Amino acid sequence: MSQTIRVAITGAAGQIGYALLFRIASGAMFGPATRVHLSLLELEAALPALEGVRMELEDCAFPLLDGVSMASDPMKAFEGADWALLVGSVPRKAGMERNDLLRINGGIFTAQGKALAAVAKKTCRVLVVGNPCNTNALIAMANAKGSLPKENFYAMTMLDQNRAIAQLARKAGVPVSQVGRVAIWGNHSSTQYPNFYDAQIGGKPLPEVIRDEAWLQGEFLATIQQRGAAIIKARGASSAASAANAVVDTVRGLTTPTPAGAWVSAAVCSDGSYGIPEGLMFGFPLTSDGKTHTIVKGLTPNEFSKGRIAATLKELVEERDAVKDLMP
Amino acid sequence: MSQTIRVAITGAAGQIGYALLFRIASGAMFGPATRVHLSLLELEAALPALEGVRMELEDCAFPLLDGVSMASDPMKAFEGADWALLVGSVPRKAGMERNDLLRINGGIFTAQGKALAAVAKKTCRVLVVGNPCNTNALIAMANAKGSLPKENFYAMTMLDQNRAIAQLARKAGVPVSQVGRVAIWGNHSSTQYPNFYDAQIGGKPLPEVIRDEAWLQGEFLATIQQRGAAIIKARGASSAASAANAVVDTVRGLTTPTPAGAWVSAAVCSDGSYGIPEGLMFGFPLTSDGKTHTIVKGLTPNEFSKGRIAATLKELVEERDAVKDLMP
């Protein structure tokens, strides 16, 4: 047990951070034989609260936790990072236009991309969770160009995948482990497309098991696209623990070989697959050999899927165009 | 993977519950080969928020999570339970006397003890986390008498043990895994005694490694006893995630064989060991064979330890006397 993975986490004192840090430190992300160091980034004003979180991490006596450091400067927090989990972002506030939101966060992710390029390990992998996560990841990737390979950047759609699997399993009356090959296409936003046509239930094509296509195209898609709002309405708080769990699932999915019949969802830098413009951060079905990911090839989206993919692509192109000047 | 453990959790919509449920559902408590059903108890008024938590659990697509049920009646929530984690309790409010606190919670744990006796499995094990946890556990145990064996009741002191291990490891400059045989004696309150005299560091007696006895008897003890308040001061919220982690550690500690050189801390029904009156819920060092616990015998507390143990015993006897009429 000699290896220590250095994990940088932004927005560490927030609700997702609080749900995430203890799971990482317990070994849930990198397994029971890998030690971790947590390098936590927060705004200066949140460092006192973060110190309380650090004390609680200490109070767990986690055998795998090598240490915890804290900083308000990404040039310190990202130093030597093997993984950077970019959880923190500025949420949309009342009266804020979509372009304002893109540009405010664009500033943060420009600085973080430059800092990653300057001080992280050259093999560092970066998962962006803070929304709008696809375009935030695009900006970070562009600003780290020449130092970190573009293949090392991801934006999170795994929460959507897990939500889709759960709803499909419930509809089919099977355990979640029976549902495979579900993936989220496009943007992690309300235009996302949780493609069910290529999914399998118990190894069979899903459309042969769930024959209610109206439900799949209608209520199912709407439920997944609007699930975040439904949680906020019920809990009075956003979905922190399930988002944190999806971070764990994404990193595990990208660092362990993908089991047969399963896919990992994440937005990655498009290689032109399925007509998605090269260089755009777009959600695809992925598989992993434990070290690098591969976009699943050879699928043949039907007309319905093509329409949905075109809609989410249009949104992502607009987002990219709104922040073009932030990318060198 | 045929076994499903039914775990009832009270106060499930609270902060500790939110930090705990996802770790149980992920397999952290009962291991990767055991399925779980979570049966959640909350006040009627908190059921809508709890529904949001249930949705988030669903949204994790945990392969080990068989199901989640919710109730406001302990007679429903405890039905068929293999484990009951009694997390919910009424916190002390401004102007509330200690006896008021004991009696208000006494009412809750009387009802829960009776419900456990009526509907839980006869082998159900019960861990009380809600404070004052020793006396709450005593009341639940007394009210479940004749149905559940007294050996199946525990009150949580594992957070204190973990805190003590972390502080001792830091002082000695060693990893936490090097610190063994630390245990919390007595009440989970400011009178608790985290006994360091029997502890070992790297297999050696701790007093031979940490030679600063003034620090051990002074600052160390005070730090552990007052750690909860220090966390609240820093975070602006109580220590939910580290408490939840201690719940995981306690149940794992009681359901897996204790490694050599390690102890598990919990308050259990005294068998008269070390002069502690039989029947009192008192924190002891324990070991487990994976099925039942044993109080560690044959230790010889020195005068300092004897004084500390007497002080925390005095408090627990007073607590018991204040709620005597609640125990049949």
Interface residues (C-beta under 8 A of the other chain):
Chain A: Y18 A19 L21 F22 R23 S26 A28 P48 A49 E51 G52 V53 M55 E56 L57 E58 D59 C60 A61 F62 P63 L159 N162 R163 I165 A166 A169 R170 P175 V176 S177 V179 R227 A230 I231 K233 A234 R235 G236 A237 S239 A241 S242 A244 N245 A246 V248
Chain B: Y18 A19 L21 F22 R23 S26 A28 P48 A49 E51 G52 V53 M55 E56 L57 E58 D59 C60 A61 F62 P63 L159 N162 R163 I165 A166 A169 R170 P175 V176 S177 V179 R227 A230 I231 K233 A234 R235 G236 A237 S239 A241 S242 A244 N245 A246 V248
